[in-house]
Each structure stands twice: as C-alpha cells, then as structure tokens.
C-alpha cells in the first residue's frame, strides 16, 4: 500500500517536471536548453538574439570610417587646389599692378611743347591713376574684372605710343619749319640787296610832295588765295596774291583819281608780274614794271583797297614781300610766309 503510493507520487513528480520544462523552453531560451550561440551550437549565428549583431555593427562602422576618410581626402584636395588657384590669381594681380605702375611712370616722363597734346596726356594720366585704384580694390579672384583691366592696360599703352609718334612728328616738322624760315629770311636778305637800286629809285618818289599832303596807309597785309577765293598759306594752292590796305583820311591831300601800285617779290627776290596784264609806273623819268595797279577815287576820306596779282605761275615756299606805292610816294609794305 505504502509502496503503491510512493510509486504514484514518483510518476506524478516526473510528469510535472517534464511539463514544466516543456512550458519554459520556447519562451526563455538559455544556454542550458539550447538558446543562443553555445560552444556546441553551430546554428547559433542565425539566432535572432545571438552574438551575430555585434559583427554587423562593426562592418557598418568600418564602412562609415572609410567614407569619412575618402571625404576628408577629397576636401583636402579641393582646398589645396583652391589655394593654388588663389595664389596664381594673386600673382597675376600683382603683375598687372606692377605693369600699371610702370605705365604710370612712363606717362609722367612723357611731355610735349603742344597744349593740345598736353591736355590729352593729362586725361590719360588720370585714367591710369583711376585704373590702378580699381585694380587695388578688386579681389584677385574676380577674374572677369582682372581680364578687363588687362585690356584697358593694352589700350592705354597703345594711346601712349600714338602720343610719342605725334610728338616726334611735330618736333620734326617744327625743326624743319624753323630751318625753312631761316633759309627764307637769308634768301630775302640777299634778294633785297640785289634789288637795292630799284628799291631806292622807287623810294625817292616820297620826296616829291610836302609832308602835310602825303597820303598814308594802314592795315596793310597780303594773303594767298585759292581758286575759290578762300585764304591759304600753302604755296602750291595759291593762285592769287591779294594785298589789302586802307588809305587814311587826310583833308590836306590832293583829291581825285590816283593810282596805287604793288610790287611783289618772291622768295628768290624776283619781281612777280601778270604777263597777261602788264602794269608799270613812272619813277622819275623811267618807266618801272610793277606787279599790279589800281585807280582809286580819293576824296580825303578813308577808303579800303584790295589789289590782286594773278597768273604768276607756280609759287615756291618762302617769304614773299610786297611794297605799295602811289604815283608820288611809298605807302608801306609787308611780308607773307608761304609753306
């Protein structure tokens, strides 16, 4: 009796224990019942709660570190390249500034004796000064502005070269003109000596009238004219020499018709005449050829006169001289420079 009870109790205890183990196994895995990765569980790597999660995190970490390293390398390369470019642009700006300063000094050293060119030089100097200020205020990385300033530098250099050419040309022409004038004056002096006798003969006419009745002239000048009557001082364009004068008012002078003559001498001292209309005047007992003559009705009041000399042929450059006479005396004279 007692043995049967012990046997039933033993079987019920074993059954309860098995039932307890079977209820706990799926809900609380442990190393003892096979949960997780044990030393003898090859399938533990695939268990949802095993040690495989730590290995995946390490892999992700390695990848992220690699990406960061690559990004740092790329950024470092970009920064170095940018610094190199900035340094090159700074060098270009400094070189451009130095060229502008050299151009500024060149403009300071440039000068001329001509007011118009000096005014242009002052304007260009101011442009150079303003350009230097703009360059110094501009960032070297502003490549568009730097290229624009380089073009302006080239333009200002070309302008300076044109100034140099103009100044040299004008200086050469001025020297030549001075030499021509000096030569013309020497020729005139020699021509005057050659014609001294004729001039003296004509000049004696002024002694034939009383001082109070002498008719005088003023505003005497001679000009060259083109075919259209416009004034010119170029010898090759002159077709007419016009002598202008005014007879001064003189109530004591004889009134009525009177002749006025002009004698025009060229640069070689030759008397110029119009072969188609020859004119002469009396000097003492001699008939003297003159360049042109005109009758004037003088009534004692001031009168303006113009005498024209045409058909002279080709004229050479130099100093031309005109002497003006009446039938009785010399009224005056003047010179004209033809170039």
Beta strands, then each sheet from edge to edge (+ up, - down):
strand 1: 217-225
strand 2: 231-232
strand 3: 240-247
strand 4: 256-265
strand 5: 271-272
strand 6: 279-283
strand 7: 286-290
strand 8: 292-298
strand 9: 303-310
strand 10: 318-326
strand 11: 330-338
sheet 1: 2+ 1- 3+ 9-
sheet 2: 5+ 4- 8+
sheet 3: 5+ 4- 10+ 11-
sheet 4: 6+ 7-
end
